[in-house]
Amino acid sequence: MKKVDPIIKEFSKPFIKDIGRVLSAIKRYDRIVVFRHLMPDYDALGTQMGLATWIKDNFPNKEVHVVGDNHVTFTPRLFPVMDELPESWFKEPFLAIIVDVGNEKRIADPRFKKAKFKIKIDHHPDVEHWGNISIVNTAAAAASEIVVSALLNMKGNYVLSKDAASYFYIALVGDSGRFQYSSTSAHTFAIAGELIKSNIELSKIYQNMYLKKIDDLKVTAYILNHFHVSEKGVAYYVLDSNIQKELNITTERGKENVNLFSNIEGINAWCSITQDDNPKEPCWRISIRSKEKAINGVAAMFGGGGHAQASGAKIDTIDELPKFIAALDELF
């Protein structure tokens, strides 16, 4: 019997029966698709690609796909381009594994609904309970932490390849804020340790994750010259559509500089406010971070949610921004 770190074993203990059911489902279905949320981050893509790679490594005869929108900079620098599947592919029975997303409307490809069997693995609050199997643990720093813990607790001798481990590590680092957020635990580090055992190249991973271009300095310069700080220490910057065009960035990239304001004395929370002209849902998207206090309650007040120190929200018009900042100010 393989030896599992006691911390990892204890973490997955409440889900051990479901973990066995997940393995049975993977064995049962020859056609598998791994889904995740729209506008993906490190965790969504890393967990998706890590799990798909693990399945391919251990069950080479199965047809495994990853679907959803590509990231504007992570693809193909960190992750391969997503698969494009025709509608006809979904007419035959398949298994859907959905990671890092709590509510169905945020799943990147709606064709998950056509799956014969659905598995949900997530670390966001379980606001929508769905799936034939649901493994949700809000104590985890990242969805990858839950998935890797589950894989290590599966009965059988399965490999965790360098490629799969690298994807999972990117996810873990990304959603834990490089192991700085309060959600980071002994279990988080235990999982990181297991991934490192697969001979992943740490320096290469970090270099690729945080690679910048010279043009990115122009964006940083603009933000540093146009940010605001509220009376209670809430720092924020605003990027409307015209500024995005001027800086040659997308709405999705607007939040990439939000952590410029971390570890600054006198700043308690920091946000990016980026205009999204998508005709289907025109709004201003907000990415929020915090040093100590939980900000997900405020995010929920403004159409979003997330984790205690890292959340997202949105407002319909820029006129709502003072109300949003005031709500954050009240925390401090």
CORGI-V115603 format. One record per residue. N is the residue number from 1. RES is the residue in three letters. NEAR is the number of other C-alpha atoms within 12 Angstrom. Layout:
N|RES|NEAR, N|RES|NEAR
This chain:
1|MET|9, 2|LYS|13, 3|LYS|15, 4|VAL|25, 5|ASP|20, 6|PRO|17, 7|ILE|22, 8|ILE|34, 9|LYS|26, 10|GLU|19, 11|PHE|31, 12|SER|33, 13|LYS|23, 14|PRO|19, 15|PHE|27, 16|ILE|26, 17|LYS|19, 18|ASP|26, 19|ILE|32, 20|GLY|24, 21|ARG|23, 22|VAL|35, 23|LEU|30, 24|SER|20, 25|ALA|25, 26|ILE|36, 27|LYS|22, 28|ARG|18, 29|TYR|27, 30|ASP|24, 31|ARG|32, 32|ILE|39, 33|VAL|45, 34|VAL|46, 35|PHE|47, 36|ARG|47, 37|HIS|40, 38|LEU|27, 39|MET|29, 40|PRO|36, 41|ASP|40, 42|TYR|43, 43|ASP|45, 44|ALA|51, 45|LEU|51, 46|GLY|48, 47|THR|48, 48|GLN|49, 49|MET|46, 50|GLY|44, 51|LEU|51, 52|ALA|43, 53|THR|35, 54|TRP|35, 55|ILE|38, 56|LYS|30, 57|ASP|23, 58|ASN|23, 59|PHE|23, 60|PRO|16, 61|ASN|15, 62|LYS|23, 63|GLU|24, 64|VAL|34, 65|HIS|33, 66|VAL|41, 67|VAL|37, 68|GLY|33, 69|ASP|30, 70|ASN|30, 71|HIS|29, 72|VAL|22, 73|THR|29, 74|PHE|33, 75|THR|22, 76|PRO|15, 77|ARG|21, 78|LEU|33, 79|PHE|37, 80|PRO|27, 81|VAL|21, 82|MET|28, 83|ASP|22, 84|GLU|17, 85|LEU|17, 86|PRO|11, 87|GLU|13, 88|SER|11, 89|TRP|20, 90|PHE|24, 91|LYS|16, 92|GLU|17, 93|PRO|21, 94|PHE|31, 95|LEU|39, 96|ALA|42, 97|ILE|48, 98|ILE|53, 99|VAL|50, 100|ASP|51, 101|VAL|47, 102|GLY|36, 103|ASN|29, 104|GLU|27, 105|LYS|16, 106|ARG|24, 107|ILE|29, 108|ALA|31, 109|ASP|32, 110|PRO|23, 111|ARG|30, 112|PHE|37, 113|LYS|27, 114|LYS|20, 115|ALA|28, 116|LYS|25, 117|PHE|30, 118|LYS|34, 119|ILE|40, 120|LYS|41, 121|ILE|48, 122|ASP|43, 123|HIS|37, 124|HIS|37, 125|PRO|27, 126|ASP|24, 127|VAL|18, 128|GLU|17, 129|HIS|21, 130|TRP|23, 131|GLY|30, 132|ASN|22, 133|ILE|29, 134|SER|31, 135|ILE|42, 136|VAL|39, 137|ASN|30, 138|THR|26, 139|ALA|27, 140|ALA|40, 141|ALA|43, 142|ALA|52, 143|ALA|51, 144|SER|49, 145|GLU|55, 146|ILE|46, 147|VAL|54, 148|VAL|45, 149|SER|43, 150|ALA|37, 151|LEU|39, 152|LEU|37, 153|ASN|35, 154|MET|31, 155|LYS|20, 156|GLY|16, 157|ASN|14, 158|TYR|21, 159|VAL|26, 160|LEU|33, 161|SER|27, 162|LYS|24, 163|ASP|32, 164|ALA|37, 165|ALA|42, 166|SER|43, 167|TYR|47, 168|PHE|49, 169|TYR|54, 170|ILE|47, 171|ALA|47, 172|LEU|49, 173|VAL|38, 174|GLY|34, 175|ASP|41, 176|SER|35, 177|GLY|28, 178|ARG|26, 179|PHE|26, 180|GLN|24, 181|TYR|29, 182|SER|26, 183|SER|33, 184|THR|29, 185|SER|23, 186|ALA|22, 187|HIS|30, 188|THR|39, 189|PHE|28, 190|ALA|29, 191|ILE|43, 192|ALA|37, 193|GLY|25, 194|GLU|32, 195|LEU|36, 196|ILE|27, 197|LYS|19, 198|SER|22, 199|ASN|21, 200|ILE|25, 201|GLU|20, 202|LEU|23, 203|SER|15, 204|LYS|17, 205|ILE|30, 206|TYR|22, 207|GLN|14, 208|ASN|23, 209|MET|30, 210|TYR|22, 211|LEU|19, 212|LYS|19, 213|LYS|12, 214|ILE|10, 215|ASP|15, 216|ASP|21, 217|LEU|17, 218|LYS|20, 219|VAL|33, 220|THR|28, 221|ALA|17, 222|TYR|21, 223|ILE|32, 224|LEU|21, 225|ASN|13, 226|HIS|17, 227|PHE|25, 228|HIS|24, 229|VAL|26, 230|SER|26, 231|GLU|18, 232|LYS|20, 233|GLY|27, 234|VAL|38, 235|ALA|39, 236|TYR|40, 237|TYR|40, 238|VAL|36, 239|LEU|39, 240|ASP|26, 241|SER|26, 242|ASN|17, 243|ILE|23, 244|GLN|26, 245|LYS|18, 246|GLU|15, 247|LEU|23, 248|ASN|19, 249|ILE|28, 250|THR|27, 251|THR|33, 252|GLU|33, 253|ARG|32, 254|GLY|38, 255|LYS|37, 256|GLU|35, 257|ASN|35, 258|VAL|35, 259|ASN|31, 260|LEU|24, 261|PHE|31, 262|SER|28, 263|ASN|18, 264|ILE|17, 265|GLU|13, 266|GLY|18, 267|ILE|29, 268|ASN|33, 269|ALA|45, 270|TRP|43, 271|CYS|48, 272|SER|41, 273|ILE|43, 274|THR|42, 275|GLN|36, 276|ASP|33, 277|ASP|22, 278|ASN|15, 279|PRO|8, 280|LYS|7, 281|GLU|14, 282|PRO|19, 283|CYS|27, 284|TRP|37, 285|ARG|41, 286|ILE|45, 287|SER|43, 288|ILE|47, 289|ARG|45, 290|SER|40, 291|LYS|31, 292|GLU|23, 293|LYS|27, 294|ALA|28, 295|ILE|38, 296|ASN|31, 297|GLY|27, 298|VAL|36, 299|ALA|32, 300|ALA|26, 301|MET|21, 302|PHE|31, 303|GLY|21, 304|GLY|29, 305|GLY|31, 306|GLY|38, 307|HIS|37, 308|ALA|34, 309|GLN|35, 310|ALA|41, 311|SER|35, 312|GLY|36, 313|ALA|35, 314|LYS|32, 315|ILE|30, 316|ASP|22, 317|THR|23, 318|ILE|24, 319|ASP|12, 320|GLU|20, 321|LEU|29, 322|PRO|18, 323|LYS|17, 324|PHE|35, 325|ILE|38, 326|ALA|20, 327|ALA|24, 328|LEU|37, 329|ASP|25, 330|GLU|21, 331|LEU|23, 332|PHE|22
